[in-house]
Amino acid sequence: LTDARGQALYLQDFGLRPEHGPTVPRPLTILTVGASMNSGKTTTAAQTIRSLSGQGRRVAAAKITGTACRKDPLLMQDAGALRVLDFTDCGFPSTAGCAPGELRAIASNLHSALLAEAPEFIVYEIADGIFQRETRILLEDPAFRETIDAVVFTGVDSLSCESGVRHLAQLGYRIAATGGLVANSRLGIAEVEAATGLPCLNGTMIL
């Protein structure tokens, strides 16, 4: 694809360029991260959005990292978010291999764009597991951490949840709850709560 002058077009040419500025009041920002792919991050984020929007609250959402696929943003939209964005809106078909500065810019631009909707809550998802390169870079960034009020960690078993919660706490995050696939069984919920001291919530509990 080219423009009228025959120059190649790039997705980044059409990325978000929001104006950065403070907003009052600041929305409560909830981050959903997990132990791995398919640990229940998007489902948990969507259940959180549905619960808040069902109470009449203004909720915006974003998936900050990953590879382009409309399924996850559409699930958040269907859950009731008033606006849903992801990294493709910033001009990146994938965040794999992005430099730390690019990842920080994506997170910052998504945040600024969502603030324009005057949300009461922002729900974020970061793809893959917390030790995956791009996820780790964002989580270890102090400026990003300052934008997060609470974290929900999703895992497939009690061991992954205990490890993930402990690691995030060491980074300075406030973990509000756990969830994901492990919460599909009463035994899993009991094990996670005993290991972490945190609530382990399934979809019914969130809703």
Secondary structure, 3 states (H helix, E strand, C coil): CECCCCCECCHHHHCCCCCCCCCCCCCEEEEEEECCCCCCHHHHHHHHHHHHHHCCCCEEEEECCCECCCHHHHHHHHCCCCEEEEHHHHCCCECCCCCHHHHHHHHHHHHHHHHCCCCCEEEEEEEEECCCHHHHHHHCCHHHHCCCCEEEEECCCHHHHHHHHHHHHHHCCCEEEEECHHHHCHHHHHHHHHHHCCCEECHHHHC
